[in-house]
Amino acid sequence: MASNVVIVGGGVIGSSVAYFLRAADPSVQVTVIERDPTYARSSSALSAASIRQQFSTPLSVLMSLYGIDFLRSIGERLEVDGERPSIDLHEGGYLFLATPRGDSTLRENHAMQRSLGADVTLLDTSGLRARFPWLNADDLASGVFGESGEGWFDGYGLVQALRRKAQSLGARYVASDAVDIERDGRRVSGVRAANGTTYPCDVVVNAAGAWSRPVAAMLGIDLPVHARRRSIFNVSSPARLDGCPLLIDPTGMYFRPEGRGWICGTSPSADNDPDDLPLDEVDHALFDDVIWPTLAHRVPQFEALRVERCWSGYYEYNVLDQNAIIGAHPDIDNCLFANGFSGHGLQQGPATGRGVSELILHGRYTTLDLSPLGWSRVLEGRPIVEKNVV
């Protein structure tokens, strides 16, 4: 069992690993190397911060079922010195919509999700109109709505709560950048930081998010995780959308309530999605050409709206299958990866932190088996097909 663990990256994944490790075994020394303690450019702080069970793969459903349980009890789990954190969890539900072309897939996913305990309801066109009268359902065949266990929250608050709890349990956070990983054959011996210090370790965890690929390259490993920019727009409108959930249009465009307005976004086309675009730029053309027309079609009241603010953050995008890569690479004995969540990191962070801590402490998963997300599928070119990618 490891006695000294270094985690590269202190966002939701790295801080979750640190928390679960120290909570399970206070004898394990945990050092988290985080380049930006303000988290100003972190995916955790810049995302739309939501959680759902509406995936097409059972493991993702189970990870998020644990995630919602964790978020609901965050006050008692992450209490420090009598202070209970709040992340403003709002279980407003997801609403996935399907045209006739996607109807059978949506129904298959719904049946699987229900079988695993997800509280989701299948609605036909008349059901959609009755429940969401502001919705244009003319071209829709069905929708699935999360009655509970789905919604949105304060992602930055979650990261800060995990970090503060991990620190209270004895995890050490170092404000620096990892610049090299010392390797001797099949083992890593330490991580050198930009501050000039080398931190020795029995195990190193790559939880560097959108910057995880260069960290893996320090070990000579090609990690298929790229930093892909995603722009988010906060809009105001005179629209009145009672009971508005987080809606996923069949095109992939999404929107949800945020205060008195809404936030919305979509992924750019595959041929216009390069790596490492600057975060201080926002894809305004994507809003004008794609998002707004789609919003106005799906919700006619959105023909009148105004962009109040906008920002960009990175997806740590797994180009193989947009699912996480969790576990050890076969070429290195004591380096664990937790990367490539492709927009699912906040909601899958608790399950990942728990699972990675189990690998470190026990050499195996003892609760939820995350081994399907391991390196073998990557090296063998066997993608996990997730049909509900947002």
Summary of the structure (lengths in Angstrom):
residues: 390
radius of gyration: 20.8
end to end distance: 38.0
largest distance: 64.2
contacts: 1334
relative contact order: 0.19
helix: 33%
strand: 27%
